[in-house]
C-alpha cells in the first residue's frame, strides 16, 4: 500500500512538473519582434556645408615676413596713445574670443568661467595695461574676427588667429605668441593614417580658417566640409558624417581630450603662427601688446601657461622669438 502511494505521488509530481514546463515553453511562432537595423540619421550641425574644392588654391601674396610686428615701447617708458588711453578710461579690455576651442578658449563647465591658453595671454595684457586682469569677452565666430576689429567692437582678438599676408591687408598683428602645427584627427581604428589617405573622404574644417587650403594643397581629392565651431567637427566625426578633422594641433588636442576614442595622426602639414589681432592703425596698442608678450617670454609666464593648458602636446617647445620691423 505504501509502495503504491509512493508511485502515485511520484506520478503526480511528474505530471505537475510537466504542466509547469509545458506552460513555460514558447508557443509555436515568434513571440518577440526581431531587431531591425533601421534608425533615424542624426542631424547635421547648423551651418555645416560642403566647400567647393579649389583645383589651385590662391597663392599667398608676398609681403615680406608677415610675422614681423612693431617693436615694444622702450623699457621704463610709460606707454601712451589714443587707443591705450581709451581702454584705460573704460577700465576694461574688450577681447574677441571663442568658447568652443577646448584648451585654448572655452567655458569651463565646472565654474562657468572662460578659460584656456588664449584667455590667459589676454589676461596678462589686461593686467599690464590696467593693473588688474579686467576683461570683457565678445564671442566671435572665425568669420567675424576681422570685421569685429575693423568695426571697433573689440580691442583685440585672441582666437588661434594665424598671421597671413592677406589678413595683414585688413588688420594688424602682434608678434607671434605661439607656433601651432596643422594635423589630422580621426577615430581610433580608422584606416586613415595621413593626408595621403584622405582622397575620397570627407574632412571637417573650421569656417574661415586656413585648414581648408592646407587640405586642398596636399590632397585635392578630399571633400571639405566647413562648420562654424570646432566642436561641430567633433560631433560630425562621432556621427560618422565626416571621416577626419583637419586643424591646428592645439585645437585637435582639445577635441581629443573630449573623446578618448579619437587620435591625432600624421606629420605636421604646416606651421601656423598665432598672433593677437588688432585693429588697423592702432600702433600704440600693437606696441603695448608686444611688450606684454616679450615679458611673458622672459619671466617664465609663457611656460606656466603652456604647462597649464597644452601639456597634452608634450614638453614645452618654448615661446617663439619675436621678429620686429623697426
C-alpha positions in Angstrom: 0.0 0.0 0.0 2.8 2.3 1.0 4.7 1.4 -2.2 1.5 2.2 -4.3 1.1 5.6 -2.6 4.7 6.4 -3.4 4.2 5.5 -7.0 1.1 7.7 -7.2 2.9 10.6 -5.5 5.8 10.3 -7.9 3.5 10.2 -10.9 1.5 13.2 -9.6 4.7 15.2 -9.1 5.9 14.3 -12.6 2.5 15.4 -14.0 2.7 18.7 -12.2 6.2 19.4 -13.3 5.2 18.6 -16.9 2.3 21.0 -16.7 4.6 23.7 -15.4 7.2 23.1 -18.0 4.6 23.0 -20.8 3.2 26.3 -19.5 6.7 27.9 -19.6 7.6 26.7 -23.1 7.5 29.0 -26.0 4.4 28.6 -28.2 4.9 28.0 -31.9 5.8 31.1 -34.0 7.8 34.2 -33.0 6.7 35.8 -29.7 9.1 38.8 -29.9 9.7 41.3 -32.8 13.1 40.7 -34.3 15.6 43.7 -34.0 16.0 45.9 -37.1 19.0 47.9 -38.3 16.9 51.0 -39.3 17.4 54.3 -37.5 16.9 58.0 -37.9 20.0 59.7 -39.2 21.4 62.3 -36.7 21.0 65.9 -37.9 24.0 67.7 -39.3 25.2 70.7 -37.2 23.7 74.1 -38.2 25.9 75.9 -40.7 27.7 72.8 -41.9 28.3 72.9 -45.7 30.4 71.2 -48.3 33.0 73.7 -49.6 33.7 73.6 -53.4 37.3 72.5 -53.8 39.8 74.7 -55.4 42.0 73.0 -58.1 44.7 75.5 -57.5 44.4 77.4 -54.2 45.3 81.0 -54.4 49.0 81.6 -53.6 49.9 83.6 -50.6 50.9 87.1 -51.8 54.4 88.2 -50.9 54.5 90.7 -48.1 58.0 90.2 -46.7 57.8 88.5 -43.3 54.2 88.6 -42.3 55.1 87.8 -38.7 57.2 90.9 -38.2 55.5 93.4 -35.9 56.2 96.7 -34.2 58.8 96.9 -31.5 57.5 97.3 -27.9 57.8 100.7 -26.1 61.2 101.2 -24.6 61.7 99.8 -21.1 60.9 102.2 -18.4 58.7 104.4 -20.6 55.0 104.8 -19.7 53.1 103.7 -22.8 50.5 106.2 -24.0 48.5 106.7 -27.1 44.8 107.2 -28.2 43.9 103.5 -28.1 45.6 102.8 -24.8 44.2 105.9 -23.2 40.6 105.0 -24.3 41.0 101.5 -22.9 42.3 102.8 -19.6 39.5 105.3 -19.3 37.0 102.5 -20.0 38.6 100.3 -17.3 38.5 97.0 -19.2 40.0 95.3 -22.2 37.4 94.0 -24.7 38.6 90.7 -26.2 37.2 88.8 -29.1 37.3 85.1 -28.1 35.8 81.7 -28.8 34.2 79.4 -26.3 34.3 76.3 -28.4 38.1 75.7 -28.6 38.9 73.4 -25.6 42.3 74.2 -24.1 42.7 77.4 -26.0 39.4 79.3 -25.1 36.4 77.5 -23.7 33.7 77.8 -21.0 34.7 75.7 -18.0 31.6 73.6 -17.2 32.6 73.3 -13.6 32.9 77.0 -12.9 31.2 78.7 -15.9 34.2 80.9 -16.5 36.0 81.3 -19.8 39.4 79.7 -19.6 42.3 78.5 -21.8 45.7 79.4 -23.2 44.5 82.3 -25.3 42.4 83.6 -22.4 45.4 83.6 -20.1 47.5 85.5 -22.6 44.7 88.1 -22.9 44.6 88.4 -19.1 48.3 89.2 -19.0 47.8 92.0 -21.5 45.0 93.4 -19.4 47.0 93.1 -16.2 49.9 95.1 -17.7 47.6 97.8 -19.1 45.1 98.2 -16.3 46.8 96.8 -13.2 44.1 94.1 -13.0 43.1 91.5 -15.5 39.7 93.1 -16.2 38.3 91.6 -19.4 35.1 91.8 -21.3 34.6 88.9 -23.7 32.8 89.1 -27.1 32.1 85.7 -28.5 33.1 85.6 -32.2 33.0 83.0 -35.0 36.1 82.7 -37.2 34.5 84.7 -40.0 33.6 87.5 -37.6 37.1 88.1 -36.2 38.5 90.7 -38.7 35.2 92.6 -39.1 34.9 93.0 -35.3 38.3 94.6 -35.2 37.5 96.9 -38.2 34.2 98.0 -36.6 36.0 98.6 -33.2 33.7 96.1 -31.5 36.7 94.6 -29.7 40.2 95.9 -28.8 42.0 92.6 -29.6 41.2 89.2 -30.9 42.8 86.2 -29.1 41.4 83.3 -31.0 44.1 81.0 -32.5 44.5 83.5 -35.3 47.2 82.7 -37.9 49.1 85.6 -39.3 48.9 85.7 -43.1 49.7 88.3 -45.8 46.0 88.5 -46.8 44.9 89.2 -43.2 47.6 91.8 -42.8 46.0 93.9 -45.5 42.9 94.3 -43.3 44.2 94.2 -39.7 47.4 94.4 -37.7 49.0 91.7 -35.6 51.2 91.4 -32.6 54.4 89.4 -32.7 54.0 85.6 -32.8 53.0 84.2 -29.4 52.5 80.5 -30.4 53.5 78.2 -33.3 51.0 75.5 -34.0 51.1 72.6 -36.4 48.3 71.6 -38.7 47.5 67.9 -38.4 44.6 65.4 -38.7 42.2 63.8 -36.1 40.4 60.5 -36.8 38.5 58.0 -34.8 40.5 55.1 -33.2 40.7 52.2 -35.6 40.3 54.4 -38.7 42.4 53.2 -41.7 43.3 56.8 -42.4 47.0 57.2 -41.5 47.8 60.6 -43.0 46.8 63.3 -45.5 47.5 60.8 -48.4 44.6 58.6 -47.3 42.0 61.4 -47.4 41.2 61.1 -51.1 37.5 60.5 -51.5 36.9 61.1 -47.8 35.1 64.0 -46.0 37.3 66.3 -43.9 35.9 68.8 -41.5 37.4 72.2 -41.0 36.5 75.4 -39.3 34.8 78.0 -41.4 37.1 81.0 -42.2 40.3 79.2 -41.2 43.4 78.2 -43.2 42.7 74.5 -42.7 40.8 74.0 -46.0 43.6 75.5 -48.0 46.1 73.0 -46.4 43.8 70.1 -47.3 43.4 71.3 -50.9 47.1 71.9 -51.4 48.1 68.4 -50.1 45.1 66.3 -51.0 42.9 67.9 -53.7 40.7 64.8 -53.9 39.3 65.2 -50.4 35.9 66.6 -49.8 36.0 69.5 -47.4 33.1 70.3 -45.0 33.2 73.6 -43.0 31.4 74.3 -39.8 31.2 77.4 -37.6 32.7 75.8 -34.5 35.3 73.1 -34.0 33.1 71.3 -31.5 30.7 70.8 -34.5 33.5 69.0 -36.3 33.8 66.6 -33.3 30.1 65.9 -33.4 30.2 65.1 -37.1 33.2 62.8 -36.6 31.3 61.0 -33.8 28.2 60.7 -36.0 30.3 59.3 -39.0 29.3 62.3 -41.1 32.9 63.1 -41.8 36.0 60.8 -41.7 38.6 63.3 -40.3 39.2 66.7 -38.9 42.0 69.0 -40.1 43.1 71.7 -37.8 45.9 73.1 -35.7 47.3 70.6 -33.1 46.3 72.9 -30.3 42.6 72.6 -31.3 42.8 68.8 -32.1 44.3 68.2 -28.7 41.3 69.9 -27.1 38.9 67.8 -29.1 40.8 64.6 -28.3 40.5 65.3 -24.5 36.8 65.3 -25.0 36.7 61.9 -26.8 39.2 59.2 -25.9 38.2 57.3 -29.0 40.0 59.7 -31.3 43.7 60.1 -32.2 45.9 62.7 -33.9 47.7 61.2 -36.9 50.4 62.1 -39.4 53.2 64.6 -39.5 52.8 68.4 -39.5 51.0 69.7 -42.6 52.4 73.2 -41.9 53.2 75.7 -39.2 50.6 78.3 -38.1 52.0 81.5 -36.5 49.4 82.8 -33.9 49.2 86.5 -33.4 46.9 88.8 -31.4 44.7 90.5 -33.9 44.5 94.3 -33.5 42.6 97.0 -35.5 44.4 98.6 -38.4 46.4 101.7 -37.4 46.3 101.1 -33.6 50.1 101.2 -33.4 50.2 102.1 -29.7 48.2 99.0 -28.8 50.3 96.8 -31.1 53.5 98.0 -29.3 51.9 97.6 -25.9 50.7 94.0 -26.6 54.2 93.2 -27.9 55.6 94.4 -24.7 53.5 92.0 -22.7 54.4 89.2 -25.0 58.1 90.0 -24.5 57.6 90.0 -20.8 55.9 86.6 -20.6 58.6 85.1 -22.8 61.3 86.3 -20.4 59.8 85.8 -16.9 58.5 82.3 -17.4 54.8 83.2 -17.6 54.5 81.7 -21.1 55.9 78.4 -19.9 53.5 78.4 -17.0 50.5 79.0 -19.3 51.7 76.2 -21.7 52.1 73.7 -18.9 48.6 74.6 -17.6 46.8 74.0 -20.9 48.9 72.4 -23.6 51.0 69.7 -21.9 48.8 67.2 -23.9 51.0 68.1 -26.8 54.2 67.1 -25.0 57.0 69.1 -23.4 57.0 72.8 -23.9 58.7 73.9 -27.2 59.4 77.2 -25.6 57.9 80.6 -26.6 58.6 81.6 -30.2 61.0 84.5 -30.6 59.7 87.9 -31.8 60.5 89.5 -35.1 60.2 93.3 -35.4 60.1 95.6 -38.4 61.7 98.6 -36.6 
